[in-house]
């Protein structure tokens, strides 16, 4: 029989420690005012812990796979030219977007192994991250990862309607393995992945993706599983 604690006591990313502490202190303060409010606060404290969870992932050991950088739902599959500041050229690429709600794990993981060759932060608005225009108008952080063979992909962290803070733990020139944590976004957001030129997605609209485990594309198999339009 599996240990229930392995399911409930999921590791938490250190970024969440101060928030859980704040929620806990507020819970105690509310409880001093009126007992039942303490339990309301504790429920929110547990939710905060759950939001910042950082579960262990089984990362596929296949360098041909481009993995999802986020937990969530694939809500956009489009073709477009990547932002110029990403250094990915002016050819159209497939963009796969994964939308994270406030209940998803918000730790972001590298889709491939390689070097971070570009990181560019943009200030912006905080409209609903599920909308297509969020990739252009919202606060965002653009990252380019390049493999030793020269193949590059783009990843964009996009803040959402509730999210107010993009966190990036890496820097230009840093090396990463696939599935390694490189950042997170607080409280609801989206990540876009620009696949290499000519590479088609292996996911479908509405599919649930798991960061570091779900393959968005397979470089060894050019056959698309589905070519979608935005919803």
C-alpha positions in Angstrom: 0.0 0.0 0.0 1.3 3.5 -0.9 2.1 5.9 1.9 -0.6 8.7 2.0 2.1 11.2 3.2 3.8 10.9 -0.2 0.7 12.2 -1.8 -0.2 14.9 0.7 3.3 16.1 1.8 4.6 17.2 -1.6 7.8 19.2 -1.4 7.4 22.9 -1.5 9.6 25.3 -3.5 11.5 27.7 -1.2 9.9 30.6 -3.0 6.7 29.8 -1.2 8.0 29.8 2.4 7.4 33.5 3.1 3.9 33.3 1.6 2.9 30.3 3.7 4.3 32.0 6.8 2.3 35.2 6.0 -0.9 33.1 5.5 -0.3 31.3 8.8 0.2 34.5 10.8 -2.9 36.0 9.3 -4.8 32.8 10.2 -3.8 33.1 13.8 -4.7 36.8 13.9 -8.1 36.1 12.5 -8.6 33.3 15.0 -8.1 35.8 17.8 -10.9 37.9 16.4 -13.3 35.0 15.9 -12.5 31.3 16.2 -14.0 30.0 12.9 -11.9 32.5 10.9 -8.8 30.6 12.0 -9.9 27.6 10.1 -10.8 29.6 7.0 -7.3 31.0 7.2 -5.7 27.6 7.6 -7.5 26.3 4.5 -6.0 29.2 2.6 -2.6 28.5 4.1 -2.8 24.8 3.0 -3.8 26.0 -0.5 -0.8 28.4 -0.6 1.5 25.5 0.3 -0.1 23.4 -2.4 0.3 26.2 -4.9 4.1 26.4 -4.4 4.5 22.6 -4.4 7.5 21.2 -6.3 6.9 17.5 -6.9 9.5 15.1 -8.1 9.1 14.4 -11.8 10.1 11.5 -13.9 11.9 13.3 -16.8 12.1 11.2 -20.0 15.7 10.5 -21.0 15.2 11.2 -24.7 16.9 14.3 -26.1 14.6 14.3 -29.1 11.6 15.2 -26.9 10.6 18.8 -26.2 8.9 18.7 -22.8 6.2 20.9 -21.4 7.6 23.6 -19.2 4.4 23.9 -17.1 1.6 22.0 -15.6 -1.8 22.9 -17.1 -4.0 22.7 -20.2 -2.8 23.1 -23.8 -5.1 26.0 -24.7 -3.4 27.5 -27.8 -1.6 26.0 -30.8 -0.8 28.5 -33.4 1.8 29.3 -36.1 3.6 32.7 -35.9 7.0 34.4 -36.1 8.7 34.5 -32.6 9.4 37.9 -31.0 12.5 39.4 -32.5 14.3 39.8 -29.2 14.4 36.0 -28.8 16.9 35.6 -31.6 15.0 32.8 -33.3 14.9 34.3 -36.8 12.0 35.5 -38.9 10.5 32.2 -40.0 7.2 31.0 -38.6 7.2 28.4 -35.9 4.5 26.5 -34.1 3.7 28.0 -30.7 2.2 25.7 -28.1 0.7 27.5 -25.0 0.1 25.8 -21.6 -2.3 27.7 -19.4 -1.9 27.3 -15.6 -4.9 28.0 -13.2 -4.5 28.7 -9.5 -4.6 25.0 -8.7 -1.8 23.9 -11.0 1.8 23.5 -9.9 3.5 26.7 -11.0 7.1 25.6 -11.0 8.5 26.0 -14.6 10.9 23.4 -16.1 13.3 23.5 -19.0 11.8 21.8 -22.1 15.2 20.7 -23.5 18.8 20.5 -22.4 21.1 23.3 -23.5 22.3 26.8 -22.8 20.1 29.9 -22.0 21.3 32.1 -24.8 18.7 34.9 -24.3 16.6 36.2 -21.4 14.5 39.3 -21.9 11.9 40.7 -19.5 9.0 42.9 -20.6 6.7 44.9 -18.5 3.1 44.8 -19.5 -0.6 44.4 -18.5 -2.3 41.6 -16.6 -5.2 40.5 -18.8 -6.4 36.9 -18.8 -3.5 34.7 -19.7 -5.7 32.3 -21.6 -6.3 34.9 -24.3 -4.1 35.0 -27.4 -3.3 38.7 -26.9 -1.7 38.0 -23.5 1.5 36.9 -25.3 1.9 40.4 -26.7 0.4 42.7 -24.1 1.0 41.0 -20.7 4.1 41.2 -18.4 6.3 38.4 -19.7 9.8 36.9 -19.7 11.3 35.5 -22.9 14.0 32.8 -22.8 15.8 31.1 -25.6 17.5 27.7 -25.0 20.1 26.4 -27.5 21.4 22.9 -27.7 25.1 22.2 -28.6 24.0 21.2 -32.1 22.5 24.7 -32.7 18.8 23.8 -32.4 17.0 26.5 -30.4 13.5 26.8 -28.9 11.8 29.7 -27.2 9.9 29.8 -23.9 7.9 32.7 -22.7 6.6 33.1 -19.1 3.4 35.2 -19.2 1.8 36.7 -16.2 -2.0 36.5 -16.0 -5.0 38.2 -14.5 -4.2 37.1 -11.0 -0.5 36.6 -11.4 1.6 39.6 -10.4 5.1 38.2 -10.3 7.3 36.3 -12.7 10.3 34.6 -11.1 13.4 33.4 -13.1 16.1 31.5 -11.4 18.5 31.3 -14.3 20.7 33.6 -16.4 22.2 34.0 -19.9 25.0 31.5 -20.4 23.7 29.0 -17.8 23.4 25.4 -18.8 20.4 23.3 -18.0 19.2 19.7 -18.4 15.6 18.9 -19.6 13.2 19.0 -16.7 15.3 21.3 -14.5 13.4 24.1 -12.7 14.2 27.5 -14.1 11.4 29.7 -12.7 7.8 30.0 -11.6 4.9 32.4 -11.9 2.7 33.3 -8.9 -1.0 32.7 -9.0 -2.3 31.8 -12.5 -0.5 32.3 -15.8 0.8 30.8 -19.0 3.9 29.5 -20.8 4.4 29.6 -24.5 6.9 27.3 -26.3 8.1 28.1 -29.8 9.1 24.8 -31.5 12.0 24.5 -33.9 11.1 25.4 -37.6 9.3 22.6 -39.2 8.6 20.7 -36.0 4.9 19.9 -35.3 3.2 19.4 -32.0 2.4 16.0 -30.5 -0.3 17.4 -28.1 -3.9 18.4 -28.7 -6.0 21.4 -27.6 -7.5 20.7 -24.2 -4.9 18.1 -23.2 -3.5 18.2 -19.7 0.3 18.7 -19.7 2.7 17.9 -16.9 5.9 19.9 -16.6 9.1 17.9 -17.3 7.1 14.8 -18.4 4.6 15.5 -21.2 6.2 15.7 -24.7 5.0 18.7 -26.6 6.9 17.5 -29.7 9.3 14.8 -30.9 12.2 15.9 -33.1 12.5 12.3 -34.4 8.9 12.2 -35.6 7.8 15.0 -37.9 4.2 13.8 -38.1 1.9 16.1 -36.2 -0.6 14.6 -33.8 -2.8 17.6 -34.3 -2.6 21.0 -35.9 -4.8 23.3 -33.9 -6.2 26.8 -34.0 -6.5 29.1 -31.0 -9.6 28.8 -28.8 
